[in-house]
Amino acid sequence: MYVTDAGQASHFELIFAAAKYAGWVDAATRIDHVPFGLVCGPDGKKYKTRSGDVVRLVDLLDEAVSQPEPEPEPEPEPEPEPEP
């Protein structure tokens, strides 16, 4: 299983097809790509793993869990019925 951003989906489709065509992967072996959205840094730009600018998944998940959920918006008061 490969977990990467969704932008890599076509790459993994080609790699998996080539591996099956070459006989490196048999029918009993499952290979999957699990795409997700982008992970952005504090500057709003996506992380670039090739430059070493990465965050470990466990740290990202810990940060997400530690942040409080926003308060829900209050329900609007219903409009009173007009009198006939």
GIBEL-V747400 format. One record per pair of residues at least 12 apart in sequence whose ideal C-beta (glycine too) atoms are under 7 Angstrom apart, sorted by the first residue. I is the first residue (numbers start at 1). J is the second residue. D is the distance in whole Angstrom. If there is no record, write none. Layout:
BEGIN
i=I j=J d=D
i=I j=J d=D
END
This chain:
BEGIN
i=1 j=32 d=5
i=1 j=34 d=6
i=2 j=33 d=5
i=3 j=34 d=5
i=3 j=36 d=7
i=4 j=33 d=7
i=4 j=35 d=7
i=5 j=35 d=7
i=5 j=36 d=6
i=5 j=37 d=7
i=5 j=38 d=5
i=6 j=35 d=4
i=6 j=36 d=7
i=6 j=37 d=7
i=9 j=33 d=6
i=9 j=35 d=5
i=12 j=33 d=4
i=16 j=31 d=5
i=39 j=55 d=7
i=39 j=60 d=7
END
